[in-house]
């Protein structure tokens, strides 16, 4: 069974498809997000909030989230103590 994790505000993603969860602040990630928006492979799951994390999937989808990459990683690991600390 696929492990589904919450990426905030009622949105979930298949954890097995995640290749990377990165910060949106660097220039290469900003270019990657813009390219994904241009070619229709970006999903904005921020619900209008500031983008704090970018998830890249194994099928080349780019998902924008309002939660930090560290939180995404802890949810993938199932680490409740780390998530509660954030």
BELFEN-V708503 format. One record per residue. N is the residue number from 0. PHI is phi as a letter, one per 30 degrees, with the letter a starting at -180 (999 if undefined). PSI is psi in whole degrees, 0 to 359 (999 if undefined). Layout:
{{N PHI PSI} {N PHI PSI}}
//
This chain:
{{0 999 140} {1 d 138} {2 d 118} {3 c 133} {4 b 151} {5 d 134} {6 c 19} {7 j 145} {8 h 40} {9 i 4} {10 c 141} {11 b 159} {12 b 152} {13 d 115} {14 d 332} {15 d 342} {16 c 351} {17 d 127} {18 c 319} {19 a 150} {20 b 116} {21 b 163} {22 d 145} {23 d 6} {24 d 335} {25 d 154} {26 d 318} {27 d 322} {28 d 322} {29 d 319} {30 d 318} {31 d 316} {32 d 316} {33 d 319} {34 d 319} {35 d 320} {36 d 318} {37 d 322} {38 c 8} {39 i 18} {40 c 27} {41 c 141} {42 b 122} {43 c 105} {44 c 26} {45 d 345} {46 h 38} {47 i 2} {48 c 173} {49 d 137} {50 d 119} {51 c 343} {52 b 151} {53 b 126} {54 c 132} {55 c 129} {56 c 168} {57 d 351} {58 c 18} {59 i 25} {60 d 146} {61 c 121} {62 c 123} {63 c 131} {64 b 161} {65 c 16} {66 c 155} {67 d 150} {68 e 325} {69 d 323} {70 d 319} {71 d 315} {72 d 317} {73 d 326} {74 d 324} {75 d 322} {76 d 340} {77 i 24} {78 d 93} {79 d 325} {80 d 316} {81 d 317} {82 d 320} {83 d 329} {84 d 331} {85 d 999}}
//
